């Protein structure tokens, strides 16, 4: 009998934290589950990341209503993954913003990603019957755009490929706070199955160049203060390097995917085995790193069938 995905048995609800990361800025976090950012402007609220379902989105809204009664006008989605975008309908935002690349990826592989993630993370998709369909943006941008929530300026931009080809970050300049999506994680494994290993570290350096005072990462605790920010940026870079470099060496000598798996585990297990979703991410990360090291620049589309074939091959 095939072994279930590592996250399939994780059905315990996570403890939610709602942490202030700047004046009128909050990070909704849940012990390694996907995070959501909240930006309160003069007249309305911007949400960063929608959550996987309307049910989970309502948990975010409940926290928002503890600090403001202003309407939610904008929703920014940093990339296309189902666990980030399919709760969008709950917010009733008049604008849903994505990068042009992320929007194209919704059309190219959004349904396949939804189908595959549904099996990978059953707990996150409880209440999935409410999802009206794929989440598509009302507004896209190529490089950057600025939104004013009254007098509050919010800059949304692409700083490079990393977690996906379409990653965006959200920068609030008057507080020097950034919402990074899954480009940055804290004590949580990076999911690299749709990533770009050779670009990721430069993108992290581009984030560091802003000298953020705080960061709301994609997963894990809010990063408060420059010391914690620097620590998370380096640990994320270390995770990406430690995953890719041993696999690239295996590929260079003509080694197999199973040899790449063993090499990656030898490098990463001692440092990262206690990170959230580590075992879940590992096979997807190895498969993508193996492809990238062989010169495949565009990540192959994950489908429910490919997920299972890859998972079973590694378990064997």
C-alpha positions as CSV (number, residue, x, y, z in Angstrom):
1,X,0.0,0.0,0.0
2,X,1.3,3.4,-0.9
3,X,2.5,5.6,1.9
4,X,0.4,8.8,2.4
5,X,1.9,12.3,1.8
6,X,3.7,13.5,4.9
7,X,1.1,16.2,5.6
8,X,-1.9,13.9,5.0
9,X,-2.1,12.8,8.6
10,X,-1.6,16.3,10.0
11,X,-5.2,17.1,11.0
12,X,-4.6,18.9,14.3
13,X,-5.7,22.6,14.3
14,X,-2.8,25.0,14.7
15,X,-2.5,27.8,17.3
16,X,-3.1,31.1,15.6
17,X,-1.1,34.2,16.4
18,X,-1.8,37.8,15.3
19,X,1.3,39.8,15.7
20,X,1.8,43.5,15.1
21,X,4.8,44.0,12.8
22,X,4.4,47.8,12.5
23,X,1.9,50.5,13.0
24,X,-1.3,49.2,11.5
25,X,0.5,46.1,10.2
26,X,-0.1,42.6,11.3
27,X,1.0,39.0,10.6
28,X,-1.6,36.2,10.9
29,X,0.5,33.1,11.6
30,X,-0.3,29.5,12.6
31,X,2.6,27.3,13.6
32,X,4.0,26.8,10.1
33,X,0.7,26.9,8.2
34,X,0.5,29.6,5.5
35,X,0.6,33.2,6.8
36,X,-1.5,36.2,5.9
37,X,-0.6,39.9,6.2
38,X,-2.8,42.7,7.1
39,X,-2.2,46.4,6.2
40,X,-4.6,48.9,7.7
41,X,-4.8,52.2,5.7
42,X,-6.7,55.4,6.4
43,X,-10.0,54.2,5.0
44,X,-9.6,50.5,4.2
45,X,-7.6,47.4,4.6
46,X,-5.3,45.4,2.3
47,X,-4.8,41.7,2.9
48,X,-1.7,39.9,1.7
49,X,-2.4,36.2,0.9
50,X,-5.9,34.8,1.0
51,X,-5.5,31.3,2.7
52,X,-6.6,28.0,1.1
53,X,-10.4,28.3,1.7
54,X,-13.1,30.8,2.7
55,X,-13.3,29.0,6.0
56,X,-9.7,29.8,6.8
57,X,-10.0,33.3,5.4
58,X,-12.8,34.0,7.9
59,X,-10.4,33.2,10.7
60,X,-8.2,36.0,9.3
61,X,-11.2,38.3,9.0
62,X,-12.1,37.6,12.6
63,X,-8.6,38.8,13.8
64,X,-8.8,41.8,11.5
65,X,-12.1,42.8,13.1
66,X,-10.5,42.8,16.5
67,X,-8.3,45.7,15.5
68,X,-10.4,47.6,12.9
69,X,-13.8,47.9,11.4
70,X,-12.5,49.4,8.1
71,X,-13.6,47.5,4.9
72,X,-11.2,45.2,3.1
73,X,-10.6,46.8,-0.3
74,X,-7.5,45.1,-1.7
75,X,-6.2,41.6,-1.7
76,X,-2.6,41.0,-2.9
77,X,-1.6,37.4,-3.8
78,X,2.2,37.0,-3.9
79,X,2.0,33.9,-6.1
80,X,-0.5,31.4,-7.6
81,X,-0.4,28.4,-5.2
82,X,-3.8,27.1,-4.1
83,X,-3.1,27.2,-0.4
84,X,-2.5,31.0,-0.8
85,X,-5.3,32.1,-3.1
86,X,-8.5,29.9,-3.0
87,X,-9.9,31.7,0.1
88,X,-10.1,35.0,-1.8
89,X,-13.9,35.1,-2.2
90,X,-14.4,35.5,1.6
91,X,-12.8,39.0,1.7
92,X,-15.1,40.7,-0.8
93,X,-12.1,42.9,-1.9
94,X,-12.8,45.2,-4.9
95,X,-9.2,44.6,-6.2
96,X,-7.3,41.3,-6.3
97,X,-3.7,42.0,-7.3
98,X,-1.1,39.6,-8.8
99,X,2.0,39.9,-10.9
100,X,1.5,39.3,-14.6
101,X,3.6,36.1,-14.3
102,X,1.6,34.8,-11.4
103,X,-1.7,35.5,-13.2
104,X,-0.4,33.6,-16.3
105,X,0.5,30.7,-14.0
106,X,-3.0,30.5,-12.7
107,X,-4.2,29.8,-16.2
108,X,-1.3,27.5,-17.1
109,X,-1.3,25.3,-14.0
110,X,-3.7,26.7,-11.4
111,X,-6.2,23.8,-11.6
112,X,-3.5,21.2,-11.6
113,X,-2.0,22.8,-8.5
114,X,-5.4,22.9,-6.8
115,X,-6.0,19.2,-7.5
116,X,-2.5,18.1,-6.3
117,X,-2.5,20.3,-3.1
118,X,-5.9,19.1,-2.2
119,X,-4.4,15.6,-1.6
120,X,-1.2,16.9,0.0
121,X,-2.9,19.1,2.7
122,X,-6.3,17.8,3.5
123,X,-6.6,19.8,6.7
124,X,-6.1,23.1,4.9
125,X,-8.9,22.3,2.5
126,X,-11.6,21.5,5.0
127,X,-14.6,23.4,3.8
128,X,-13.4,23.3,0.2
129,X,-17.0,23.1,-1.0
130,X,-17.3,26.8,-0.6
131,X,-14.5,27.6,-3.1
132,X,-16.1,29.1,-6.1
133,X,-13.3,28.3,-8.5
134,X,-9.9,29.5,-9.5
135,X,-8.9,32.9,-8.1
136,X,-8.1,35.3,-10.9
137,X,-6.8,38.9,-10.4
138,X,-8.6,42.0,-11.2
139,X,-5.3,43.9,-11.5
140,X,-1.9,42.8,-12.6
141,X,1.5,44.5,-12.9
142,X,4.8,43.8,-14.7
143,X,7.5,45.1,-12.4
144,X,5.9,47.1,-9.7
145,X,2.8,49.2,-8.7
146,X,1.8,51.4,-5.9
147,X,-1.5,51.5,-4.0
148,X,-2.5,54.3,-1.7
149,X,-4.8,53.3,1.2
150,X,-5.6,56.9,1.9
151,X,-2.2,58.4,2.8
152,X,-0.6,55.1,3.4
153,X,1.6,54.1,0.5
154,X,2.0,50.4,-0.3
155,X,4.5,49.2,-3.0
156,X,4.0,45.9,-4.6
157,X,6.9,44.6,-6.7
158,X,8.8,41.7,-8.2
159,X,12.3,41.3,-6.8
160,X,13.3,38.1,-8.6
161,X,12.4,34.5,-9.0
162,X,12.5,32.3,-6.0
163,X,9.6,30.2,-4.7
164,X,7.9,30.6,-8.1
165,X,8.6,32.6,-11.2
166,X,5.9,35.1,-10.4
167,X,6.7,36.0,-6.8
168,X,5.8,39.5,-5.5
169,X,6.6,41.2,-2.2
170,X,4.7,44.0,-0.5
171,X,6.6,46.9,1.1
172,X,5.2,49.5,3.4
173,X,7.8,52.3,3.3
174,X,6.6,54.4,6.2
175,X,7.2,51.5,8.6
176,X,10.0,49.7,6.6
177,X,8.1,46.5,6.8
178,X,7.9,43.8,4.1
179,X,5.5,41.0,3.4
180,X,7.5,38.5,1.4
181,X,5.3,35.5,0.7
182,X,7.2,32.2,0.5
183,X,10.4,33.8,-0.6
184,X,11.3,33.9,3.1
185,X,10.4,31.3,5.8
186,X,11.2,31.1,9.4
187,X,11.8,27.7,11.0
188,X,9.7,26.2,8.2
189,X,11.0,24.3,5.2
190,X,10.9,26.1,1.9
191,X,8.7,24.4,-0.7
192,X,10.8,24.5,-3.8
193,X,8.7,22.3,-6.1
194,X,8.0,25.2,-8.4
195,X,11.1,27.2,-7.4
196,X,14.2,28.6,-9.0
197,X,17.2,27.6,-6.9
198,X,19.8,29.6,-8.8
199,X,17.8,32.8,-8.5
200,X,16.6,32.5,-5.0
201,X,19.6,33.8,-3.0
202,X,19.9,36.9,-5.2
203,X,16.2,37.6,-4.6
204,X,16.8,37.3,-0.8
205,X,19.7,39.8,-1.2
206,X,17.3,42.2,-3.0
207,X,15.0,41.9,0.0
208,X,17.8,42.6,2.4
209,X,18.8,45.7,0.4
210,X,15.6,47.3,1.7
211,X,16.9,46.9,5.2
212,X,13.4,45.9,6.6
213,X,12.8,46.5,10.3
214,X,10.3,43.6,10.3
215,X,9.1,40.9,7.9
216,X,5.9,38.9,7.7
217,X,7.3,35.7,6.1
218,X,5.3,33.0,4.2
219,X,5.4,30.6,7.0
220,X,6.6,30.7,10.6
221,X,6.7,33.5,13.2
222,X,6.7,37.2,12.4
223,X,10.2,38.5,12.1
224,X,10.5,41.4,14.5
225,X,13.6,43.5,14.4
226,X,16.6,43.6,12.1
227,X,18.5,40.8,13.9
228,X,15.6,38.4,13.5
229,X,15.1,39.5,9.8
230,X,18.8,38.8,9.1
231,X,18.7,35.4,10.8
232,X,15.6,34.4,8.7
233,X,17.1,35.6,5.4
234,X,20.3,33.6,6.0
235,X,18.5,30.4,7.2
236,X,16.3,30.6,4.1
237,X,19.3,31.0,1.9
238,X,21.1,28.1,3.7
239,X,18.0,25.9,3.2
240,X,18.0,26.6,-0.5
241,X,21.8,26.1,-0.9
242,X,21.8,22.9,1.2
243,X,19.1,21.4,-0.9
244,X,20.4,22.3,-4.3
245,X,24.2,22.0,-4.1
246,X,24.5,18.3,-3.2
247,X,21.9,17.4,-5.9
248,X,23.7,19.4,-8.5
249,X,26.9,17.4,-7.7
250,X,24.9,14.2,-8.2
251,X,23.6,15.4,-11.5
252,X,27.1,16.5,-12.7
253,X,28.4,13.0,-12.3
254,X,25.3,11.4,-14.0
255,X,23.7,10.2,-10.8
256,X,20.1,9.1,-10.3
257,X,17.2,10.8,-8.7
258,X,17.5,8.4,-5.8
259,X,21.1,9.3,-5.3
260,X,20.1,12.9,-5.3
261,X,17.5,12.2,-2.6
262,X,20.1,10.5,-0.4
263,X,22.6,13.4,-0.9
264,X,20.0,16.0,-0.1
265,X,18.9,14.1,3.1
266,X,22.5,13.8,4.2
267,X,23.0,17.6,3.9
268,X,19.6,18.8,5.1
269,X,18.4,16.3,7.8
270,X,21.0,17.4,10.4
271,X,20.0,21.1,10.0
272,X,16.4,21.2,9.1
273,X,14.5,18.0,10.1
274,X,12.7,19.8,12.9
275,X,11.4,22.5,10.5
276,X,7.6,22.6,9.8
277,X,6.6,20.7,6.7
278,X,10.1,19.5,6.1
279,X,9.2,15.9,5.3
280,X,6.3,17.1,3.1
281,X,8.5,19.4,1.0
282,X,11.5,17.2,0.6
283,X,10.5,15.0,-2.3
284,X,9.1,17.9,-4.3
285,X,12.3,19.9,-3.6
286,X,14.6,17.0,-4.7
287,X,12.6,16.5,-7.9
288,X,12.7,20.2,-8.8
289,X,16.4,20.6,-7.9
290,X,17.3,17.5,-10.0
291,X,15.4,19.1,-13.0
292,X,17.0,22.5,-12.6
293,X,20.5,21.0,-12.3
294,X,19.8,19.3,-15.6
295,X,19.0,22.6,-17.3
296,X,15.2,22.5,-17.0
297,X,14.5,26.2,-16.3
298,X,10.7,26.1,-16.2
299,X,9.3,23.9,-13.4
300,X,7.3,21.0,-14.7
301,X,3.6,21.1,-13.7
302,X,2.7,19.1,-10.7
303,X,-0.5,17.1,-11.1
304,X,-2.2,14.8,-8.6
305,X,-0.9,11.8,-10.7
306,X,2.7,13.1,-10.9
307,X,2.7,13.8,-7.1
308,X,1.8,10.2,-6.3
309,X,4.3,8.7,-8.8
310,X,7.1,10.8,-7.4
311,X,6.2,10.2,-3.8
312,X,5.9,6.5,-4.2
313,X,9.2,6.3,-6.1
314,X,11.1,8.1,-3.2
315,X,9.4,6.0,-0.5
316,X,10.5,2.8,-2.4
